[in-house]
């Protein structure tokens, strides 16, 4: 049974924005590096687009994580 932390889940886009800021990379630079449009990254960061399986794979490769890390992020809009 999952533990209820009482905290709202973080949208994957918020996490992505934090990582990009920490790494000093712009959304456009990241988009070019992983081969997607900057608008697509912007939409994920803004929470208007989900992290698809293909994006999860690209994010995982870019950050040295498994795609499951990104595909299993909680979706706050279901809470």
N, C-alpha and C positions, 0 to 999 in steps of 0.2 A: 504494500500500500504506500503510495507516495506521501512524502511529508509535506504538509502545508506550511510554507514559510511565511504566509501572510503578505508576500510581496507580489506585485503584478508582474507577469512575465514580460521580458524585454523582447521587442520585435527584433528579428535578425538584422534589420536595417540599422537599428541603433547600435548594435554590436559592431557591424561593419564600419559605421562612421567612427566609432571609438578606435578601432584598429587602424584605420587609415590615418586618423589624426596622430595616434601614437607613432606610427611609422613615418609620418611626414609626407604622405602621398595624397595627391588630390584624387577626387573621384575620376576625373578624366584620365589621369595617368594610370590609375588602376584599371580602368575600363580598357585602355589600349593594351596594357600588359597582359590581360586575360582574353582579349579578342572579342569584346562586346562593346556596344555603343555606350557612350557616357550617359545618355538619357536612361538607359536601362539600369545602370548603377544608381543614378539619381532617384529613380522611382523606388528601388529597393530601400535606399537610405531613408526616403521620405515615407515609407510604409505603404505606398500605393501599389506595390507589386510584390508578390511573394518570391521567395527563393525557390526556384524550380530545381528539379533534379540536375539539369545541365549546369545551372549556376552553382549549385552545391558542389559539383565536381570541380568546376573551375576555381571556386573559392578555396576548396580543400587543397588543390594543387598549389595555388598561390601562397597559402599560409602554412603549408605543411601539416594539414589536418585531414581527417577523413571526411569524405562528402557527407557522411551521416551526421557529423557534428553540425553542419549547416542545415541539413534536411530535417533534423529532429529538433530544431529550435522551436520553442513554443510559439504558437500563433495567438497573440493577445486578442485578436478580434473574435475569438470563440469564447472568451471569458465573460 
